[in-house]
Amino acid sequence: MSDTPPPVTPSRSLFLAGAGILLLSIPFFVFGLGFLDTKARVEFQCESGGPCDLTRVGWLTRESPLTFSLEELRGGRVDRRRSSREGESIYRPMLVTTRGDFPLSAHWMENERQAQAPVISVERFIRTPFAPGFSMWHDDRPRASRVGALFTGTAVLVLLFGVRLTWRAVRRRGEERTLPAPPVA
């Protein structure tokens, strides 16, 4: 049996480890918050006689709305593509304007009827000159932000671990200062 005490991690090493872990949490926070703020909620609202506003919203911020006069609106259509995974068709409602085409949902849909509903509402509004205003939205934020939640959760865990190491370093520094100095030979 040895009378030597078990090795103790010096405070300097703990401080370096804590600082490194704290720095490691920063990219996780940046990517996590970036993914959480994916603009996956699309809001479209029209007042009677115009104008109409198209806005994209994330969990943290919203874009400034695109405003269209009634004369700029041309209608709506449903884009159709083949899914790369299943080979089945996927659909996306589009707003057709003189400035170009704008999606009315952030992601493609598997159900054609679901994609057709906003297009029907837009067409009905354009055909009826004094139709009452309406608003619609399609919210894909929960599906779009899974990766963001995963990154942000990891960032919190890494941050807590870094704070724990730094706290241990502070306590170890206090212990090192109270230990008697080794005898000089």
Disulfide bonds with the S-S distance in Angstrom:
Cys46-Cys52 2.00
